[in-house]
């Protein structure tokens, strides 16, 4: 976050307090503490149409999630998760592929469990193989569903880290393509906020959201 403490934006004192606390946590690389404050600040700022203030918050959130992602992807194989309740399972740092009979909602619970326990994980959810031989990859959030079909891993029991990374990238690209450029800028902002909720690990989504907020600010909406 490049903006300094006390930046002149349309923030209420409670929102600025959240941002200040996030700044302190970012300096200490306390990613989860910063993320928690920034998510609250982002939601409150959107409620006030404070597009300019949102830009700084989005950049901070991108930094948080980049830090978490780097920890999650630093080493280790892809772990298959296809049994049990994801929000109560024992989890450790690394990559997780959620498979049937578990579904997108289970993957979301696993992501939230990682946040709650402050364990750096990256999660991809796949659905059953289609008749075309492709695998649907899905991510969900309230009001948002992103799905894309990709080639299955060569070894379905042991997906490579390269395949996992490609799945994450494909899902993010599908999310970007799902944004209708003909919609009003505030609706695009809401749609993009839904995508970063569903897919926290794709940096271009944060760039697109920041650009949309810049556009809204310039239009004075």
Secondary structure, 3 states (H helix, E strand, C coil): CCCCCCCCCCCCHHHHHHHHHHHHHHHCCCHHHHHHHHHHHHHHHHHCCCHHHHHHHHHHHHHHHHHHHHHHCCCCCEEEECCCCCCCCCCCCEEEEECCCCCHHHHHHHHHHHHHHCCCEEEEEEEEECCCCEEEEEEEECCEEEEEEEECCCCCCCCCHHHHHHHHHHHHHHHHHCCCCCCCHHHHHHHHHHHHHHCCCCHHHHHHHHHHHHHHHHHCC
